[in-house]
């Protein structure tokens, strides 16, 4: 039930390397979202998702494995509808881990991600019943 609306078709653009040829990469990159209660969901770059429901004020961790070619590339996570994101740093081996905390009000919280000239938007939702 915990799924993501960011058409990870868009996240695929962030997670997969820039193609040197028209041939798509064979490896599917992955990301994991870990919730405040310790549970997590794994996302594959080629999946399509709906908004992930979160509790008001919930802090999540997003871990991703990007292509090694993206190592040390500048990256960012920009909340579009409130909430707070930590700095995004891509390690030399292409791994990254950052946090996002949604606000306390019900509604949609979009997180705009960018690296290596590619962007994606993740969507999270705080249902009215979960608001403080």
N, CA, C and O atoms as CSV, one atom per row, in Angstrom:
chain,resi,resn,atom,element,x,y,z
A,1,UNK,N,N,0.824,-1.175,0.000
A,1,UNK,CA,C,0.000,0.000,0.000
A,1,UNK,C,C,0.877,1.251,0.000
A,1,UNK,O,O,0.513,2.280,-0.570
A,2,UNK,N,N,2.032,1.147,0.644
A,2,UNK,CA,C,2.937,2.300,0.642
A,2,UNK,C,C,3.640,2.341,-0.705
A,2,UNK,O,O,4.585,1.594,-0.960
A,3,UNK,N,N,3.164,3.214,-1.540
A,3,UNK,CA,C,3.757,3.338,-2.866
A,3,UNK,C,C,3.942,4.789,-3.222
A,3,UNK,O,O,3.481,5.669,-2.495
A,4,UNK,N,N,4.599,5.051,-4.308
A,4,UNK,CA,C,5.038,6.392,-4.664
A,4,UNK,C,C,4.492,6.823,-6.004
A,4,UNK,O,O,4.547,6.060,-6.969
A,5,UNK,N,N,3.955,8.054,-6.084
A,5,UNK,CA,C,3.362,8.573,-7.303
A,5,UNK,C,C,4.406,9.093,-8.271
A,5,UNK,O,O,4.153,9.172,-9.473
A,6,UNK,N,N,5.553,9.441,-7.772
A,6,UNK,CA,C,6.592,9.941,-8.682
A,6,UNK,C,C,6.792,8.862,-9.702
A,6,UNK,O,O,7.502,7.890,-9.443
A,7,UNK,N,N,6.217,8.997,-10.802
A,7,UNK,CA,C,6.415,8.025,-11.848
A,7,UNK,C,C,7.902,7.780,-11.853
A,7,UNK,O,O,8.679,8.575,-12.381
A,8,UNK,N,N,8.279,6.694,-11.272
A,8,UNK,CA,C,9.711,6.479,-11.191
A,8,UNK,C,C,10.245,6.256,-12.577
A,8,UNK,O,O,11.415,5.933,-12.785
A,9,UNK,N,N,9.329,6.442,-13.535
A,9,UNK,CA,C,9.813,6.601,-14.892
A,9,UNK,C,C,10.663,7.872,-14.903
A,9,UNK,O,O,11.697,7.935,-15.568
A,10,UNK,N,N,10.205,8.897,-14.148
A,10,UNK,CA,C,10.991,10.123,-14.017
A,10,UNK,C,C,12.206,9.852,-13.123
A,10,UNK,O,O,13.300,10.341,-13.404
A,11,UNK,N,N,12.023,9.085,-12.062
A,11,UNK,CA,C,13.146,8.773,-11.185
A,11,UNK,C,C,14.149,7.902,-11.930
A,11,UNK,O,O,15.344,7.917,-11.635
A,12,UNK,N,N,13.642,7.137,-12.906
A,12,UNK,CA,C,14.555,6.341,-13.715
A,12,UNK,C,C,15.586,7.250,-14.369
A,12,UNK,O,O,16.759,6.894,-14.481
A,13,UNK,N,N,15.145,8.417,-14.797
A,13,UNK,CA,C,16.080,9.347,-15.422
A,13,UNK,C,C,17.158,9.771,-14.443
A,13,UNK,O,O,18.292,10.035,-14.844
A,14,UNK,N,N,16.816,9.840,-13.154
A,14,UNK,CA,C,17.790,10.221,-12.139
A,14,UNK,C,C,18.683,9.045,-11.768
A,14,UNK,O,O,19.882,9.221,-11.549
A,15,UNK,N,N,18.114,7.852,-11.696
A,15,UNK,CA,C,18.864,6.704,-11.206
A,15,UNK,C,C,19.689,5.990,-12.272
A,15,UNK,O,O,20.680,5.333,-11.951
A,16,UNK,N,N,19.292,6.110,-13.523
A,16,UNK,CA,C,20.019,5.399,-14.574
A,16,UNK,C,C,21.044,6.322,-15.231
A,16,UNK,O,O,20.815,7.527,-15.327
A,17,UNK,N,N,22.156,5.777,-15.676
A,17,UNK,CA,C,23.196,6.615,-16.276
A,17,UNK,C,C,22.759,7.199,-17.613
A,17,UNK,O,O,21.854,6.686,-18.271
A,18,UNK,N,N,23.418,8.269,-17.991
A,18,UNK,CA,C,23.170,8.834,-19.306
A,18,UNK,C,C,23.624,7.818,-20.338
A,18,UNK,O,O,24.761,7.351,-20.268
A,19,UNK,N,N,22.766,7.457,-21.304
A,19,UNK,CA,C,23.167,6.449,-22.271
A,19,UNK,C,C,24.209,6.965,-23.241
A,19,UNK,O,O,24.099,8.079,-23.752
A,20,UNK,N,N,25.228,6.144,-23.493
A,20,UNK,CA,C,26.246,6.489,-24.470
A,20,UNK,C,C,25.714,6.184,-25.866
A,20,UNK,O,O,26.144,6.783,-26.852
A,21,UNK,N,N,24.776,5.246,-25.936
A,21,UNK,CA,C,24.137,4.849,-27.192
A,21,UNK,C,C,22.642,4.797,-26.947
A,21,UNK,O,O,22.182,5.074,-25.839
A,22,UNK,N,N,21.901,4.456,-27.942
A,22,UNK,CA,C,20.455,4.359,-27.812
A,22,UNK,C,C,20.041,3.127,-27.014
A,22,UNK,O,O,18.875,3.012,-26.636
A,23,UNK,N,N,20.952,2.215,-26.750
A,23,UNK,CA,C,20.646,1.002,-26.005
A,23,UNK,C,C,20.429,1.330,-24.537
A,23,UNK,O,O,21.302,1.935,-23.916
A,24,UNK,N,N,19.263,0.940,-23.946
A,24,UNK,CA,C,19.037,1.237,-22.542
A,24,UNK,C,C,19.972,0.428,-21.648
A,24,UNK,O,O,20.380,-0.672,-22.020
A,25,UNK,N,N,20.317,0.959,-20.471
A,25,UNK,CA,C,21.186,0.230,-19.553
A,25,UNK,C,C,20.523,-1.065,-19.107
A,25,UNK,O,O,19.298,-1.137,-19.008
A,26,UNK,N,N,21.323,-2.082,-18.839
A,26,UNK,CA,C,20.761,-3.362,-18.436
A,26,UNK,C,C,20.487,-3.437,-16.946
A,26,UNK,O,O,19.602,-4.181,-16.523
A,27,UNK,N,N,21.219,-2.689,-16.143
A,27,UNK,CA,C,21.042,-2.745,-14.695
A,27,UNK,C,C,19.941,-1.795,-14.246
A,27,UNK,O,O,19.917,-0.631,-14.647
A,28,UNK,N,N,19.035,-2.287,-13.420
A,28,UNK,CA,C,17.992,-1.446,-12.847
A,28,UNK,C,C,18.499,-0.936,-11.511
A,28,UNK,O,O,18.863,-1.731,-10.644
A,29,UNK,N,N,18.529,0.367,-11.333
A,29,UNK,CA,C,18.990,0.964,-10.090
A,29,UNK,C,C,17.853,0.946,-9.072
A,29,UNK,O,O,16.683,0.845,-9.440
A,30,UNK,N,N,18.200,1.044,-7.802
A,30,UNK,CA,C,17.208,0.932,-6.738
A,30,UNK,C,C,17.348,2.058,-5.717
A,30,UNK,O,O,18.406,2.670,-5.566
A,31,UNK,N,N,16.240,2.305,-5.027
A,31,UNK,CA,C,16.224,3.242,-3.911
A,31,UNK,C,C,15.378,2.611,-2.818
A,31,UNK,O,O,14.476,1.823,-3.100
A,32,UNK,N,N,15.669,2.957,-1.578
A,32,UNK,CA,C,14.900,2.451,-0.439
A,32,UNK,C,C,14.462,3.634,0.402
A,32,UNK,O,O,15.251,4.532,0.698
A,33,UNK,N,N,13.180,3.622,0.784
A,33,UNK,CA,C,12.656,4.627,1.702
A,33,UNK,C,C,12.413,3.928,3.029
A,33,UNK,O,O,11.681,2.941,3.099
A,34,UNK,N,N,13.041,4.456,4.091
A,34,UNK,CA,C,12.878,3.896,5.429
A,34,UNK,C,C,12.041,4.863,6.256
A,34,UNK,O,O,12.340,6.055,6.330
A,35,UNK,N,N,10.996,4.337,6.873
A,35,UNK,CA,C,10.047,5.140,7.628
A,35,UNK,C,C,10.448,5.242,9.098
A,35,UNK,O,O,11.319,4.508,9.565
A,36,UNK,N,N,9.807,6.156,9.817
A,36,UNK,CA,C,10.127,6.405,11.227
A,36,UNK,C,C,9.980,5.149,12.085
A,36,UNK,O,O,10.698,4.998,13.074
A,37,UNK,N,N,9.063,4.245,11.728
A,37,UNK,CA,C,8.860,3.032,12.525
A,37,UNK,C,C,9.858,1.929,12.181
A,37,UNK,O,O,9.790,0.836,12.744
A,38,UNK,N,N,10.788,2.206,11.256
A,38,UNK,CA,C,11.802,1.222,10.884
A,38,UNK,C,C,11.436,0.393,9.671
A,38,UNK,O,O,12.298,-0.288,9.115
A,39,UNK,N,N,10.182,0.429,9.244
A,39,UNK,CA,C,9.800,-0.318,8.049
A,39,UNK,C,C,10.337,0.412,6.815
A,39,UNK,O,O,10.689,1.590,6.886
A,40,UNK,N,N,10.394,-0.290,5.699
A,40,UNK,CA,C,10.934,0.342,4.494
A,40,UNK,C,C,10.283,-0.260,3.261
A,40,UNK,O,O,9.679,-1.331,3.308
A,41,UNK,N,N,10.424,0.459,2.161
A,41,UNK,CA,C,9.993,-0.060,0.865
A,41,UNK,C,C,11.142,0.146,-0.111
A,41,UNK,O,O,11.865,1.140,-0.048
A,42,UNK,N,N,11.289,-0.802,-1.000
A,42,UNK,CA,C,12.318,-0.709,-2.039
A,42,UNK,C,C,11.646,-0.277,-3.327
A,42,UNK,O,O,10.569,-0.761,-3.674
A,43,UNK,N,N,12.290,0.636,-4.027
A,43,UNK,CA,C,11.771,1.153,-5.285
A,43,UNK,C,C,12.730,0.777,-6.397
A,43,UNK,O,O,13.948,0.865,-6.239
A,44,UNK,N,N,12.175,0.361,-7.515
A,44,UNK,CA,C,12.999,0.097,-8.689
A,44,UNK,C,C,12.777,1.223,-9.683
A,44,UNK,O,O,11.672,1.759,-9.774
A,45,UNK,N,N,13.784,1.579,-10.411
A,45,UNK,CA,C,13.736,2.728,-11.303
A,45,UNK,C,C,12.665,2.615,-12.382
A,45,UNK,O,O,12.194,3.638,-12.879
A,46,UNK,N,N,12.275,1.429,-12.750
A,46,UNK,CA,C,11.307,1.284,-13.840
A,46,UNK,C,C,9.868,1.172,-13.341
A,46,UNK,O,O,8.957,1.028,-14.157
A,47,UNK,N,N,9.636,1.233,-12.051
A,47,UNK,CA,C,8.288,1.148,-11.496
A,47,UNK,C,C,7.553,2.474,-11.609
A,47,UNK,O,O,8.170,3.527,-11.767
A,48,UNK,N,N,6.238,2.412,-11.527
A,48,UNK,CA,C,5.399,3.609,-11.428
A,48,UNK,C,C,4.743,3.547,-10.065
A,48,UNK,O,O,4.369,2.467,-9.609
A,49,UNK,N,N,4.597,4.691,-9.405
A,49,UNK,CA,C,4.143,4.709,-8.028
A,49,UNK,C,C,3.075,5.762,-7.782
A,49,UNK,O,O,2.888,6.676,-8.585
A,50,UNK,N,N,2.381,5.622,-6.669
A,50,UNK,CA,C,1.425,6.611,-6.187
A,50,UNK,C,C,2.041,7.312,-4.988
A,50,UNK,O,O,3.103,6.915,-4.507
A,51,UNK,N,N,1.371,8.357,-4.504
A,51,UNK,CA,C,1.882,9.098,-3.342
A,51,UNK,C,C,2.009,8.177,-2.137
A,51,UNK,O,O,1.126,7.362,-1.870
A,52,UNK,N,N,3.101,8.312,-1.421
A,52,UNK,CA,C,3.336,7.504,-0.226
A,52,UNK,C,C,2.703,8.202,0.968
A,52,UNK,O,O,3.037,9.352,1.252
A,53,UNK,N,N,1.792,7.527,1.679
A,53,UNK,CA,C,1.198,8.152,2.865
A,53,UNK,C,C,2.198,8.162,4.020
A,53,UNK,O,O,2.874,7.167,4.282
A,54,UNK,N,N,2.279,9.301,4.702
A,54,UNK,CA,C,3.150,9.456,5.860
A,54,UNK,C,C,2.354,10.083,6.995
A,54,UNK,O,O,1.309,10.691,6.765
A,55,UNK,N,N,2.840,9.937,8.200
A,55,UNK,CA,C,2.256,10.617,9.348
A,55,UNK,C,C,2.736,12.061,9.361
A,55,UNK,O,O,3.810,12.371,8.846
A,56,UNK,N,N,1.943,12.932,9.948
A,56,UNK,CA,C,2.329,14.340,10.051
A,56,UNK,C,C,3.682,14.456,10.742
A,56,UNK,O,O,3.899,13.848,11.790
A,57,UNK,N,N,4.587,15.228,10.162
A,57,UNK,CA,C,5.907,15.444,10.742
A,57,UNK,C,C,6.862,14.272,10.634
A,57,UNK,O,O,7.963,14.329,11.183
A,58,UNK,N,N,6.472,13.208,9.942
A,58,UNK,CA,C,7.319,12.004,9.863
A,58,UNK,C,C,8.628,12.284,9.126
A,58,UNK,O,O,8.654,12.979,8.110
A,59,UNK,N,N,9.699,11.730,9.660
A,59,UNK,CA,C,11.030,11.837,9.077
A,59,UNK,C,C,11.353,10.509,8.409
A,59,UNK,O,O,11.291,9.457,9.045
A,60,UNK,N,N,11.700,10.558,7.125
A,60,UNK,CA,C,12.057,9.351,6.390
A,60,UNK,C,C,13.491,9.485,5.882
A,60,UNK,O,O,14.029,10.587,5.770
A,61,UNK,N,N,14.090,8.348,5.581
A,61,UNK,CA,C,15.430,8.311,4.994
A,61,UNK,C,C,15.313,7.702,3.609
A,61,UNK,O,O,14.647,6.684,3.423
A,62,UNK,N,N,15.959,8.328,2.644
A,62,UNK,CA,C,15.977,7.825,1.279
A,62,UNK,C,C,17.412,7.431,0.952
A,62,UNK,O,O,18.316,8.267,0.974
A,63,UNK,N,N,17.612,6.159,0.652
A,63,UNK,CA,C,18.924,5.624,0.270
A,63,UNK,C,C,18.829,5.218,-1.199
A,63,UNK,O,O,17.851,4.593,-1.611
A,64,UNK,N,N,19.831,5.568,-1.975
A,64,UNK,CA,C,19.804,5.213,-3.396
A,64,UNK,C,C,21.188,4.792,-3.860
A,64,UNK,O,O,22.209,5.266,-3.362
A,65,UNK,N,N,21.188,3.899,-4.819
A,65,UNK,CA,C,22.407,3.496,-5.500
A,65,UNK,C,C,22.318,4.034,-6.909
A,65,UNK,O,O,21.493,3.582,-7.704
A,66,UNK,N,N,23.156,4.989,-7.218
A,66,UNK,CA,C,23.213,5.601,-8.539
A,66,UNK,C,C,24.417,5.027,-9.274
A,66,UNK,O,O,25.294,4.429,-8.650
A,67,UNK,N,N,24.469,5.197,-10.573
A,67,UNK,CA,C,25.640,4.722,-11.304
A,67,UNK,C,C,26.923,5.369,-10.766
A,67,UNK,O,O,26.921,6.542,-10.392
A,68,UNK,N,N,27.994,4.614,-10.729
A,68,UNK,CA,C,29.267,5.126,-10.212
A,68,UNK,C,C,29.717,6.365,-10.971
A,68,UNK,O,O,30.426,7.203,-10.413
A,69,UNK,N,N,29.316,6.500,-12.244
A,69,UNK,CA,C,29.688,7.677,-13.025
A,69,UNK,C,C,29.127,8.959,-12.412
A,69,UNK,O,O,29.625,10.050,-12.689
A,70,UNK,N,N,28.087,8.828,-11.577
A,70,UNK,CA,C,27.479,9.995,-10.941
A,70,UNK,C,C,28.149,10.326,-9.612
A,70,UNK,O,O,27.769,11.292,-8.950
A,71,UNK,N,N,29.136,9.538,-9.221
A,71,UNK,CA,C,29.836,9.773,-7.967
A,71,UNK,C,C,30.408,11.176,-7.894
A,71,UNK,O,O,30.976,11.684,-8.861
A,72,UNK,N,N,30.249,11.787,-6.743
A,72,UNK,CA,C,30.735,13.137,-6.453
A,72,UNK,C,C,30.052,14.225,-7.290
A,72,UNK,O,O,30.515,15.366,-7.295
A,73,UNK,N,N,28.974,13.904,-7.991
A,73,UNK,CA,C,28.242,14.908,-8.772
A,73,UNK,C,C,27.409,15.780,-7.833
A,73,UNK,O,O,26.950,15.302,-6.796
A,74,UNK,N,N,27.213,17.042,-8.179
A,74,UNK,CA,C,26.330,17.893,-7.378
A,74,UNK,C,C,24.902,17.350,-7.438
A,74,UNK,O,O,24.465,16.862,-8.480
A,75,UNK,N,N,24.186,17.434,-6.338
A,75,UNK,CA,C,22.817,16.944,-6.268
A,75,UNK,C,C,22.025,17.806,-5.288
A,75,UNK,O,O,22.599,18.526,-4.471
A,76,UNK,N,N,20.698,17.722,-5.383
A,76,UNK,CA,C,19.855,18.474,-4.456
A,76,UNK,C,C,18.522,17.779,-4.243
A,76,UNK,O,O,18.088,16.972,-5.065
A,77,UNK,N,N,17.878,18.102,-3.128
A,77,UNK,CA,C,16.509,17.687,-2.812
A,77,UNK,C,C,15.797,18.950,-2.333
A,77,UNK,O,O,16.160,19.514,-1.301
A,78,UNK,N,N,14.789,19.392,-3.075
A,78,UNK,CA,C,14.088,20.639,-2.777
A,78,UNK,C,C,12.615,20.358,-2.466
A,78,UNK,O,O,11.862,19.970,-3.359
A,79,UNK,N,N,12.194,20.550,-1.203
A,79,UNK,CA,C,10.764,20.402,-0.887
A,79,UNK,C,C,9.965,21.494,-1.603
A,79,UNK,O,O,10.320,22.670,-1.530
A,80,UNK,N,N,8.901,21.114,-2.286
A,80,UNK,CA,C,8.091,22.078,-3.028
A,80,UNK,C,C,6.868,22.547,-2.260
A,80,UNK,O,O,6.320,23.608,-2.559
A,81,UNK,N,N,6.433,21.771,-1.274
A,81,UNK,CA,C,5.186,22.086,-0.568
A,81,UNK,C,C,5.369,22.124,0.947
A,81,UNK,O,O,4.421,21.887,1.695
A,82,UNK,N,N,6.565,22.418,1.389
A,82,UNK,CA,C,6.850,22.406,2.815
A,82,UNK,C,C,7.622,21.163,3.190
A,82,UNK,O,O,7.878,20.296,2.355
A,83,UNK,N,N,7.984,21.085,4.439
A,83,UNK,CA,C,8.824,19.997,4.888
A,83,UNK,C,C,10.285,20.419,4.783
A,83,UNK,O,O,10.599,21.513,4.315
A,84,UNK,N,N,11.170,19.530,5.228
A,84,UNK,CA,C,12.602,19.827,5.207
A,84,UNK,C,C,13.386,18.634,4.694
A,84,UNK,O,O,13.111,17.492,5.061
A,85,UNK,N,N,14.363,18.909,3.845
A,85,UNK,CA,C,15.240,17.861,3.314
A,85,UNK,C,C,16.672,18.154,3.725
A,85,UNK,O,O,17.088,19.311,3.785
A,86,UNK,N,N,17.415,17.106,4.006
A,86,UNK,CA,C,18.831,17.272,4.327
A,86,UNK,C,C,19.617,17.452,3.034
A,86,UNK,O,O,19.080,17.301,1.936
A,87,UNK,N,N,20.876,17.772,3.183
A,87,UNK,CA,C,21.757,17.912,2.030
A,87,UNK,C,C,21.924,16.550,1.348
A,87,UNK,O,O,21.979,15.513,2.010
A,88,UNK,N,N,22.001,16.572,0.030
A,88,UNK,CA,C,22.213,15.346,-0.736
A,88,UNK,C,C,23.665,15.323,-1.197
A,88,UNK,O,O,24.127,16.242,-1.873
A,89,UNK,N,N,24.375,14.269,-0.828
A,89,UNK,CA,C,25.762,14.093,-1.243
A,89,UNK,C,C,25.862,12.725,-1.905
A,89,UNK,O,O,25.466,11.715,-1.323
A,90,UNK,N,N,26.389,12.699,-3.112
A,90,UNK,CA,C,26.599,11.433,-3.814
A,90,UNK,C,C,28.054,11.032,-3.610
A,90,UNK,O,O,28.969,11.753,-4.008
A,91,UNK,N,N,28.258,9.873,-2.985
A,91,UNK,CA,C,29.608,9.378,-2.727
A,91,UNK,C,C,30.275,8.963,-4.041
A,91,UNK,O,O,29.605,8.824,-5.065
A,92,UNK,N,N,31.575,8.770,-4.008
A,92,UNK,CA,C,32.345,8.407,-5.196
A,92,UNK,C,C,31.836,7.118,-5.844
A,92,UNK,O,O,31.953,6.950,-7.057
A,93,UNK,N,N,31.271,6.209,-5.046
A,93,UNK,CA,C,30.766,4.939,-5.589
A,93,UNK,C,C,29.315,5.024,-6.059
A,93,UNK,O,O,28.745,4.018,-6.481
A,94,UNK,N,N,28.707,6.222,-5.992
A,94,UNK,CA,C,27.342,6.409,-6.471
A,94,UNK,C,C,26.262,6.244,-5.419
A,94,UNK,O,O,25.080,6.363,-5.742
A,95,UNK,N,N,26.624,5.975,-4.176
A,95,UNK,CA,C,25.605,5.832,-3.138
A,95,UNK,C,C,25.249,7.198,-2.554
A,95,UNK,O,O,26.073,8.111,-2.513
A,96,UNK,N,N,24.011,7.311,-2.109
A,96,UNK,CA,C,23.570,8.531,-1.445
A,96,UNK,C,C,22.505,8.185,-0.416
A,96,UNK,O,O,21.761,7.218,-0.575
A,97,UNK,N,N,22.444,8.976,0.624
A,97,UNK,CA,C,21.442,8.816,1.670
A,97,UNK,C,C,21.109,10.203,2.193
A,97,UNK,O,O,22.002,10.977,2.539
A,98,UNK,N,N,19.815,10.515,2.249
A,98,UNK,CA,C,19.400,11.808,2.776
A,98,UNK,C,C,18.040,11.654,3.442
A,98,UNK,O,O,17.374,10.633,3.274
A,99,UNK,N,N,17.631,12.664,4.194
A,99,UNK,CA,C,16.365,12.591,4.919
A,99,UNK,C,C,15.386,13.643,4.402
A,99,UNK,O,O,15.772,14.655,3.817
A,100,UNK,N,N,14.108,13.364,4.639
A,100,UNK,CA,C,13.039,14.294,4.312
A,100,UNK,C,C,12.007,14.203,5.422
A,100,UNK,O,O,11.600,13.109,5.815
A,101,UNK,N,N,11.588,15.351,5.923
A,101,UNK,CA,C,10.559,15.394,6.954
A,101,UNK,C,C,9.380,16.181,6.406
A,101,UNK,O,O,9.523,17.344,6.030
A,102,UNK,N,N,8.202,15.539,6.362
A,102,UNK,CA,C,7.004,16.232,5.889
A,102,UNK,C,C,6.510,17.182,6.973
A,102,UNK,O,O,6.893,17.070,8.137
A,103,UNK,N,N,5.662,18.108,6.578
A,103,UNK,CA,C,5.088,19.069,7.520
A,103,UNK,C,C,4.014,18.438,8.397
A,103,UNK,O,O,3.724,17.247,8.289
A,104,UNK,N,N,3.435,19.255,9.260
A,104,UNK,CA,C,2.416,18.782,10.205
A,104,UNK,C,C,0.995,18.933,9.697
A,104,UNK,O,O,0.058,18.491,10.362
A,105,UNK,N,N,0.811,19.543,8.538
A,105,UNK,CA,C,-0.525,19.758,7.983
A,105,UNK,C,C,-0.864,18.660,6.980
A,105,UNK,O,O,0.034,18.115,6.337
A,106,UNK,N,N,-2.143,18.328,6.837
A,106,UNK,CA,C,-2.524,17.343,5.822
A,106,UNK,C,C,-2.276,17.906,4.432
A,106,UNK,O,O,-2.326,19.118,4.221
A,107,UNK,N,N,-2.012,17.024,3.499
A,107,UNK,CA,C,-1.833,17.449,2.118
A,107,UNK,C,C,-0.700,16.728,1.429
A,107,UNK,O,O,-0.097,15.801,1.970
A,108,UNK,N,N,-0.430,17.179,0.224
A,108,UNK,CA,C,0.605,16.593,-0.616
A,108,UNK,C,C,1.932,17.302,-0.373
A,108,UNK,O,O,1.980,18.529,-0.295
A,109,UNK,N,N,3.000,16.533,-0.255
A,109,UNK,CA,C,4.351,17.067,-0.072
A,109,UNK,C,C,5.219,16.492,-1.184
A,109,UNK,O,O,5.523,15.299,-1.199
A,110,UNK,N,N,5.612,17.356,-2.111
A,110,UNK,CA,C,6.456,16.920,-3.231
A,110,UNK,C,C,7.915,17.241,-2.925
A,110,UNK,O,O,8.234,18.283,-2.351
A,111,UNK,N,N,8.786,16.327,-3.318
A,111,UNK,CA,C,10.221,16.497,-3.124
A,111,UNK,C,C,10.873,16.419,-4.499
A,111,UNK,O,O,10.863,15.372,-5.146
A,112,UNK,N,N,11.440,17.543,-4.935
A,112,UNK,CA,C,12.063,17.659,-6.253
A,112,UNK,C,C,13.530,17.299,-6.114
A,112,UNK,O,O,14.252,17.914,-5.329
A,113,UNK,N,N,13.978,16.302,-6.876
A,113,UNK,CA,C,15.347,15.803,-6.798
A,113,UNK,C,C,16.081,16.106,-8.092
A,113,UNK,O,O,15.490,16.076,-9.172
A,114,UNK,N,N,17.369,16.398,-7.980
A,114,UNK,CA,C,18.157,16.636,-9.173
A,114,UNK,C,C,19.602,16.227,-8.987
A,114,UNK,O,O,20.189,16.417,-7.922
A,115,UNK,N,N,20.164,15.662,-10.041
A,115,UNK,CA,C,21.583,15.290,-10.068
A,115,UNK,C,C,21.975,15.006,-11.499
A,115,UNK,O,O,21.209,14.416,-12.261
A,116,UNK,N,N,23.164,15.427,-11.856
A,116,UNK,CA,C,23.745,15.084,-13.154
A,116,UNK,C,C,22.851,15.528,-14.308
A,116,UNK,O,O,22.768,14.860,-15.338
A,117,UNK,N,N,22.181,16.671,-14.118
A,117,UNK,CA,C,21.306,17.192,-15.165
A,117,UNK,C,C,19.981,16.481,-15.299
A,117,UNK,O,O,19.236,16.749,-16.242
A,118,UNK,N,N,19.667,15.589,-14.392
A,118,UNK,CA,C,18.416,14.829,-14.420
A,118,UNK,C,C,17.581,15.216,-13.212
A,118,UNK,O,O,18.135,15.577,-12.174
A,119,UNK,N,N,16.244,15.148,-13.324
A,119,UNK,CA,C,15.373,15.478,-12.205
A,119,UNK,C,C,14.283,14.430,-12.039
A,119,UNK,O,O,13.984,13.667,-12.958
A,120,UNK,N,N,13.701,14.410,-10.852
A,120,UNK,CA,C,12.575,13.539,-10.532
A,120,UNK,C,C,11.810,14.190,-9.384
A,120,UNK,O,O,12.361,15.004,-8.644
A,121,UNK,N,N,10.557,13.832,-9.242
A,121,UNK,CA,C,9.748,14.333,-8.142
A,121,UNK,C,C,9.142,13.152,-7.406
A,121,UNK,O,O,8.481,12.309,-8.013
A,122,UNK,N,N,9.363,13.090,-6.106
A,122,UNK,CA,C,8.738,12.090,-5.251
A,122,UNK,C,C,7.557,12.761,-4.576
A,122,UNK,O,O,7.622,13.945,-4.246
A,123,UNK,N,N,6.470,12.014,-4.367
A,123,UNK,CA,C,5.289,12.579,-3.732
A,123,UNK,C,C,4.917,11.782,-2.494
A,123,UNK,O,O,4.914,10.551,-2.490
A,124,UNK,N,N,4.605,12.531,-1.444
A,124,UNK,CA,C,4.197,11.955,-0.172
A,124,UNK,C,C,2.911,12.659,0.251
A,124,UNK,O,O,2.698,13.825,-0.083
A,125,UNK,N,N,2.061,11.954,0.982
A,125,UNK,CA,C,0.794,12.531,1.397
A,125,UNK,C,C,0.571,12.328,2.885
A,125,UNK,O,O,0.759,11.231,3.409
A,126,UNK,N,N,0.162,13.410,3.566
A,126,UNK,CA,C,-0.259,13.320,4.959
A,126,UNK,C,C,-1.775,13.383,4.940
A,126,UNK,O,O,-2.342,14.440,4.664
A,127,UNK,N,N,-2.455,12.257,5.232
A,127,UNK,CA,C,-3.917,12.256,5.237
A,127,UNK,C,C,-4.453,13.158,6.352
A,127,UNK,O,O,-3.777,13.368,7.359
A,128,UNK,N,N,-5.651,13.683,6.175
A,128,UNK,CA,C,-6.245,14.578,7.167
A,128,UNK,C,C,-6.314,13.926,8.540
A,128,UNK,O,O,-6.110,14.607,9.545
A,129,UNK,N,N,-6.591,12.649,8.615
A,129,UNK,CA,C,-6.683,11.947,9.894
A,129,UNK,C,C,-5.332,11.835,10.593
A,129,UNK,O,O,-5.288,11.640,11.807
A,130,UNK,N,N,-4.215,11.957,9.843
A,130,UNK,CA,C,-2.879,11.807,10.423
A,130,UNK,C,C,-2.282,13.126,10.870
A,130,UNK,O,O,-1.227,13.144,11.505
A,131,UNK,N,N,-2.945,14.244,10.546
A,131,UNK,CA,C,-2.407,15.557,10.896
A,131,UNK,C,C,-2.485,15.795,12.386
A,131,UNK,O,O,-3.369,15.273,13.065
A,132,UNK,N,N,-1.539,16.601,12.902
A,132,UNK,CA,C,-1.527,16.915,14.328
A,132,UNK,C,C,-2.622,17.888,14.675
A,132,UNK,O,O,-2.765,18.268,15.837
